[in-house]
Amino acid sequence: MASGLAKNRILVVSDEADTRIFLTNLLLAVNQEPIGAVDKDQGLALARERRPKVIILDMMMAGRDGIRMYRHLKTDPDLRPIPVIMLSAIDPETFFLYEKYQPHGTAAGVPQPEGYLQKPPEADELLRLVGELVCMQVCREHPLPMRPDTP
């Protein structure tokens, strides 16, 4: 499978090797530049150092690391603009209902993610979402110049 997308850095954060390998190979197949992280600390460090266009984050990592990382990403002014795709075995309605009643859940000032996919994600759906979010980021970083009004 090939794509016309330019190579973009995509951070994949999961404590499951199978998930990281699947996502990395999928992204490589469409000419993206995946970077893998095994936990919250490594993921946050790579997000700061490498400034990915999109982060794919496994929410159910050990010790609620995925949820903690997401909260950190969305409350850090430097990292907040990076779109996040959450991956979880739990359907989105159940997850967000649960989080709503947590002391620091998404209802407590942390926005919902730009994307949410159930595991295992469908390859086409994941790639479509990554493509949309990369385009959104590129447009934010490099807006088209406004044409001056000409008489």
GIGIJO-V447010 format. One record per residue. N is the residue number from 1. RES is the residue in three letters. OMEGA is omega in whole degrees, 0 to 359 (NA if undefined). D_LAST is the distance of its C-alpha to the last C-alpha in Angstrom with 2 decimals. Layout:
n,res,omega,d_last
N,RES,OMEGA,D_LAST
N,RES,OMEGA,D_LAST
//
This chain:
n,res,omega,d_last
1,MET,179,48.31
2,ALA,182,45.29
3,SER,177,41.74
4,GLY,181,38.42
5,LEU,173,37.87
6,ALA,181,37.66
7,LYS,179,40.60
8,ASN,179,40.18
9,ARG,180,42.80
10,ILE,179,44.38
11,LEU,178,47.13
12,VAL,182,50.04
13,VAL,178,52.43
14,SER,176,55.71
15,ASP,177,59.37
16,GLU,181,60.31
17,ALA,181,60.52
18,ASP,180,60.21
19,THR,180,56.90
20,ARG,181,55.49
21,ILE,179,56.73
22,PHE,183,55.37
23,LEU,179,51.88
24,THR,180,51.83
25,ASN,178,52.85
26,LEU,180,50.38
27,LEU,177,47.48
28,LEU,182,48.75
29,ALA,179,48.89
30,VAL,172,45.10
31,ASN,174,44.37
32,GLN,180,43.92
33,GLU,181,45.59
34,PRO,173,47.94
35,ILE,183,49.73
36,GLY,174,52.79
37,ALA,185,54.23
38,VAL,181,57.53
39,ASP,183,57.12
40,LYS,184,54.96
41,ASP,178,55.55
42,GLN,179,54.79
43,GLY,179,51.74
44,LEU,179,50.28
45,ALA,179,51.05
46,LEU,178,49.35
47,ALA,179,46.30
48,ARG,184,45.93
49,GLU,192,46.75
50,ARG,177,44.98
51,ARG,180,41.96
52,PRO,176,42.05
53,LYS,182,39.12
54,VAL,174,41.46
55,ILE,173,44.97
56,ILE,191,47.49
57,LEU,175,50.14
58,ASP,185,53.57
59,MET,187,54.09
60,MET,177,57.84
61,MET,182,58.85
62,ALA,177,62.14
63,GLY,181,62.29
64,ARG,181,59.03
65,ASP,180,57.24
66,GLY,179,54.37
67,ILE,178,53.69
68,ARG,179,54.11
69,MET,180,51.73
70,TYR,179,49.09
71,ARG,179,49.41
72,HIS,180,49.14
73,LEU,186,46.03
74,LYS,175,44.25
75,THR,178,45.34
76,ASP,184,44.58
77,PRO,181,41.08
78,ASP,184,40.89
79,LEU,184,42.11
80,ARG,182,40.68
81,PRO,182,37.44
82,ILE,179,39.52
83,PRO,181,39.90
84,VAL,171,43.55
85,ILE,177,45.30
86,MET,171,48.66
87,LEU,179,51.58
88,SER,174,54.59
89,ALA,182,57.58
90,ILE,179,56.99
91,ASP,186,54.64
92,PRO,182,51.53
93,GLU,180,52.66
94,THR,181,56.00
95,PHE,184,54.53
96,PHE,175,51.97
97,LEU,178,54.58
98,TYR,183,56.97
99,GLU,180,54.40
100,LYS,183,53.44
101,TYR,176,56.92
102,GLN,184,57.10
103,PRO,181,56.73
104,HIS,182,53.72
105,GLY,182,52.43
106,THR,178,48.91
107,ALA,182,49.23
108,ALA,174,49.81
109,GLY,177,46.25
110,VAL,184,46.08
111,PRO,174,43.44
112,GLN,182,44.44
113,PRO,178,43.75
114,GLU,178,40.82
115,GLY,179,43.43
116,TYR,179,47.09
117,LEU,176,49.36
118,GLN,177,53.06
119,LYS,351,55.36
120,PRO,182,55.83
121,PRO,173,52.16
122,GLU,184,51.27
123,ALA,182,49.82
124,ASP,180,46.94
125,GLU,179,45.97
126,LEU,181,46.11
127,LEU,177,44.04
128,ARG,181,41.39
129,LEU,177,41.17
130,VAL,179,41.15
131,GLY,179,38.32
132,GLU,183,36.20
133,LEU,175,36.91
134,VAL,178,36.27
135,CYS,178,32.83
136,MET,180,32.16
137,GLN,181,33.35
138,VAL,178,31.36
139,CYS,177,28.10
140,ARG,184,29.11
141,GLU,184,30.03
142,HIS,181,27.06
143,PRO,177,24.01
144,LEU,179,21.03
145,PRO,177,18.32
146,MET,177,15.36
147,ARG,176,12.08
148,PRO,176,9.64
149,ASP,178,6.58
150,THR,181,3.77
151,PRO,NA,0.00
//
